[in-house]
Every structure is written in C-alpha cells, then in structure tokens.
Amino acid sequence: MKRIVLTVLVMMLGMAEPVQADEFKPYAGAAAGVANLEVVLNNVAVNGNAVGGYAMAGFDYGDYLGAEFRLGTTGNASVTSAGVSYDLSAEWLIAYLAKFQYPVTDHFKAALLLGGTTFKLTTRINTPGFFFTTTGTAKHSMTQTDASIGLAFEYVMDDEWKLGVDATSYSGSLTTVTANFARFF
C-alpha cells in the first residue's frame, strides 16, 4: 500500500507544472468607505455608521485564488437611544482573508472573501445631566475575533493598477462597504 501511495505522489509531482512568475501578483493599496458598528449593552442593540478605512496587502495567484491582509480603523458613530448618547468606534481591525475569484472578463473579477478578523470595538456611554450637561461617561471596550465573509468586485485597469468595491461582514458587530485601489508589484 505504501508503494502505491508513494508511486501516485511521485507521478503527481512529476506532472505538476512550475509556478509561472506572471501567475503570482502581489499588490498593496488602501480603501475607504462606510462602517456599520453594532454593540448590545444591557439587552439594548445600538448601531451606527461611521467613516472607516484600511490599508491592504495581498496577492492574486492565477485567475481564481488570492489572499489579502487588512489593517484598519473607523471614526466615531454617534447614536442616541432612550435618552443616552453612545459613541461607537472600531479602534483597529486586522483581517486575513482568502479570495476565491472568478474572472468575468479579462479586466473584471468577482470574488468571495472568507477568513477571520480581530478588532477592538469601543463604546463610550454619555449619560445626560441637568440642562443637557453630561453627568458621566463610561467606556466599554472589547476585542473580538470572528469569521469574516464578503463579496468583492475588481476592475484591473492594466498590469499595474486595480480598482474595487467590496462589502464585508467582519462579524455581527462590524460590517463595511468600501471602495479601494491597489498597485501590483
């Protein structure tokens, strides 16, 4: 049995083609867009939208596979619920995503993004006081790691640049819709 497995492995390795330099395309870029932040405090769901962005680095391997690493942050989303003011923000996020791509045309790709994300979500709770003054501020932070899923569309302009849009849910607490650009190396 061992000989059969070894023979099959040798045959598979002998048939494998070497990696072509043009199949592996590393890139780096940036993205900006809208982030929807949600937190549940004392059985009350609070969510709001903020401006966010990230730097990204990754690679495309051939037409169908790729990987991407993202490092980002968001601004504050100010929300008032039941007379209490909340400021929500993702202080930082780190995402590591696999890209399963489908080339629709020579220049246009659709991709499914799957992976994980670690981020720090901060909530500032401002309780109202007399004559609209703030009587106190409480800060609640949590670091969360969760699965991520997204859908992306990319337009490759030439061999150096690509533009894209994507919608990614990093967990139930953080969802982004962004526009991005990247340069191939």
C-alpha positions as CSV (number, residue, x, y, z in Angstrom):
1,M,0.0,0.0,0.0
2,K,2.9,2.3,0.8
3,R,4.4,1.7,-2.6
4,I,1.2,2.6,-4.3
5,V,0.8,5.9,-2.4
6,L,4.4,6.8,-3.0
7,T,4.1,6.0,-6.7
8,V,1.0,8.2,-7.0
9,L,2.7,11.0,-5.2
10,V,5.8,10.8,-7.4
11,M,3.6,10.8,-10.5
12,M,1.6,13.8,-9.3
13,L,4.8,15.8,-8.6
14,G,6.1,14.8,-12.0
15,M,3.0,16.2,-13.7
16,A,2.9,19.4,-11.7
17,E,3.8,22.5,-13.6
18,P,6.2,25.0,-12.1
19,V,4.8,28.3,-10.8
20,Q,4.9,31.0,-13.5
21,A,6.1,34.4,-12.4
22,D,3.1,36.1,-14.0
23,E,0.6,33.9,-12.0
24,F,1.8,35.3,-8.7
25,K,0.8,39.0,-8.5
26,P,1.5,40.8,-5.1
27,Y,-0.2,44.1,-4.5
28,A,-0.7,46.8,-1.9
29,G,-3.3,49.5,-1.6
30,A,-5.9,51.4,0.5
31,A,-9.7,51.6,1.0
32,A,-12.2,54.0,2.4
33,G,-15.9,53.7,3.0
34,V,-18.7,53.3,5.5
35,A,-18.6,51.0,8.5
36,N,-21.7,49.9,10.4
37,L,-20.9,49.3,14.0
38,E,-23.2,47.4,16.4
39,V,-23.0,46.6,20.1
40,V,-25.5,45.1,22.5
41,L,-25.4,46.6,26.0
42,N,-27.9,45.5,28.7
43,N,-30.1,43.8,26.1
44,V,-30.2,47.1,24.0
45,A,-28.8,46.9,20.5
46,V,-27.1,50.1,19.5
47,N,-25.7,50.6,16.0
48,G,-24.5,53.5,13.9
49,N,-22.5,54.3,10.7
50,A,-19.0,55.8,10.7
51,V,-16.4,56.5,8.1
52,G,-13.7,53.9,8.0
53,G,-10.7,52.7,6.1
54,Y,-7.9,50.2,5.9
55,A,-4.5,49.5,4.3
56,M,-4.3,46.2,2.4
57,A,-1.6,43.9,1.1
58,G,-2.1,40.7,-0.7
59,F,-1.6,38.6,-3.8
60,D,-3.5,37.1,-6.7
61,Y,-2.5,33.7,-7.7
62,G,-3.7,32.9,-11.2
63,D,-7.2,33.8,-12.1
64,Y,-9.0,32.0,-9.3
65,L,-7.2,32.4,-6.0
66,G,-5.7,35.1,-3.8
67,A,-5.2,36.3,-0.2
68,E,-5.4,39.6,1.5
69,F,-4.3,41.2,4.8
70,R,-6.1,44.3,6.0
71,L,-5.2,46.8,8.8
72,G,-7.8,49.5,9.5
73,T,-9.8,51.7,11.8
74,T,-13.1,53.7,11.9
75,G,-14.2,57.1,13.1
76,N,-16.9,57.6,15.7
77,A,-20.6,56.7,15.1
78,S,-22.7,58.9,17.5
79,V,-26.1,57.4,18.4
80,T,-28.8,58.4,20.9
81,S,-31.1,55.7,22.2
82,A,-33.6,56.1,25.1
83,G,-32.0,59.4,26.1
84,V,-28.5,58.0,26.3
85,S,-25.8,59.1,23.9
86,Y,-23.3,56.4,22.6
87,D,-20.1,56.9,20.6
88,L,-19.0,53.7,18.8
89,S,-15.7,53.1,17.0
90,A,-13.5,50.2,15.9
91,E,-10.2,51.4,17.2
92,W,-8.3,48.9,15.0
93,L,-9.0,45.8,12.9
94,I,-6.8,43.1,11.5
95,A,-8.3,40.9,8.8
96,Y,-6.8,37.9,7.0
97,L,-8.9,36.8,4.0
98,A,-8.8,34.2,1.3
99,K,-10.1,35.3,-2.1
100,F,-11.9,32.9,-4.4
101,Q,-12.1,34.9,-7.7
102,Y,-14.0,34.4,-10.9
103,P,-12.8,36.3,-14.0
104,V,-16.0,37.7,-15.6
105,T,-14.0,39.3,-18.4
106,D,-10.3,40.0,-19.0
107,H,-10.4,43.1,-16.8
108,F,-13.4,42.4,-14.4
109,K,-13.4,39.9,-11.5
110,A,-15.9,38.9,-8.8
111,A,-14.6,37.4,-5.6
112,L,-15.8,35.7,-2.5
113,L,-13.8,36.7,0.6
114,L,-13.5,34.2,3.5
115,G,-11.4,34.5,6.6
116,G,-11.1,35.9,10.1
117,T,-10.8,39.3,11.8
118,T,-9.7,40.5,15.1
119,F,-10.8,44.0,16.1
120,K,-11.3,46.3,19.1
121,L,-14.8,47.8,19.4
122,T,-15.0,50.7,21.8
123,T,-18.3,52.2,23.2
124,R,-18.5,55.5,25.1
125,I,-21.7,55.9,27.0
126,N,-22.6,59.5,27.9
127,T,-25.4,59.8,30.4
128,P,-27.5,63.1,30.3
129,G,-27.5,65.5,33.2
130,F,-29.3,68.7,34.2
131,F,-29.7,71.3,31.4
132,F,-28.1,68.9,28.8
133,T,-24.8,68.6,30.5
134,T,-23.1,65.3,30.7
135,T,-23.1,63.8,34.2
136,G,-20.8,60.9,33.4
137,T,-19.0,58.9,30.6
138,A,-18.4,55.2,30.8
139,K,-16.1,53.5,28.3
140,H,-16.5,49.8,27.3
141,S,-14.0,48.1,25.0
142,M,-13.9,44.6,23.7
143,T,-11.5,42.8,21.5
144,Q,-13.3,40.2,19.3
145,T,-12.1,37.6,16.8
146,D,-14.6,36.2,14.4
147,A,-15.2,34.8,11.0
148,S,-15.4,37.2,8.1
149,I,-17.3,36.9,4.7
150,G,-17.5,39.3,1.9
151,L,-18.2,39.9,-1.8
152,A,-15.8,42.0,-3.9
153,F,-15.7,43.3,-7.5
154,E,-12.5,44.4,-9.1
155,Y,-11.6,46.1,-12.3
156,V,-8.0,45.6,-13.4
157,M,-7.0,48.7,-15.4
158,D,-3.7,47.5,-16.6
159,D,-0.8,45.4,-15.3
160,E,-0.1,47.9,-12.5
161,W,-3.4,49.1,-11.0
162,K,-6.8,47.8,-10.0
163,L,-9.9,49.4,-8.5
164,G,-12.5,47.6,-6.5
165,V,-15.6,47.7,-4.2
166,D,-16.5,45.3,-1.5
167,A,-19.0,44.6,1.2
168,T,-17.5,42.6,4.1
169,S,-19.1,41.4,7.4
170,Y,-16.3,41.0,9.9
171,S,-18.8,39.7,12.5
172,G,-22.3,40.7,13.7
173,S,-20.6,43.8,15.2
174,L,-18.8,45.3,12.2
175,T,-19.7,45.5,8.5
176,T,-18.0,47.7,5.9
177,V,-18.8,48.8,2.4
178,T,-15.6,50.2,0.8
179,A,-14.0,51.4,-2.4
180,N,-10.4,50.5,-2.9
181,F,-7.4,50.8,-5.2
182,A,-4.2,48.8,-5.3
183,R,-1.0,48.7,-7.3
184,F,0.6,45.5,-8.4
185,F,4.4,45.0,-7.9
